[in-house]
């Protein structure tokens, strides 16, 4: 799937627009070594299982 037209504005500003496939990556397949104990408690408490769930959390 091609990125939406608005994605270019973010790319021009130095951001990367991630697609749904990348955001759906299971945590087991990502580097989570920088997560703190408190963040891991939240991950478990909220049942977060994907990269997108970590990036777009609502527990703070």
C-alpha atoms as one frame of an Amber mdcrd trajectory, in Angstrom:
protein
   0.000   0.000   0.000   1.337   3.437  -0.909   1.778   6.070   1.766  -0.991
   8.677   1.930  -0.311  12.053   0.330   0.002  13.800   3.704   2.923  11.535
   4.642   5.286  13.535   2.442   4.902  16.635   4.634   6.124  14.617   7.627
   8.958  13.054   5.616  10.049  16.533   4.524  10.218  17.501   8.222  12.476
  14.512   8.973   9.864  12.090  10.303   9.112   8.576   9.131   5.492   7.637
   8.570   5.102   3.996   9.558   2.641   1.760   7.800   0.182  -0.558   9.448
   2.317  -3.609   8.803   5.264  -2.166  10.730   3.044  -0.896  13.554   1.521
  -4.377  13.865   4.945  -5.955  14.460   4.800  -8.144  17.583   6.877  -6.959
  20.536   8.780 -10.245  20.433  10.206  -9.118  17.076  11.265  -5.639  18.218
  14.117  -4.282  20.335  12.485  -3.421  23.651  15.751  -3.164  25.591  15.231
   0.517  26.432  11.846   0.049  28.089  11.921   0.688  31.827  10.363  -1.539
  34.482   7.474   0.907  34.795   6.886   0.821  31.039   6.910  -2.989  31.065
   4.352  -2.944  33.900   2.135  -0.793  31.697   2.701  -3.009  28.674   1.561
  -6.027  30.674  -1.249  -4.185  32.447  -2.749  -2.827  29.219  -2.100  -5.975
  27.210   0.050  -4.213  24.613   1.440  -6.688  22.092   2.647  -4.602  19.136
   5.134  -1.888  18.243   2.239   0.462  17.496   0.791  -0.227  20.929   4.056
   0.917  22.504   4.459   3.992  20.300   0.878   5.172  20.677   0.309   4.276
  24.315  -2.205   6.031  26.527  -0.960   5.101  29.978   0.934   8.301  30.867
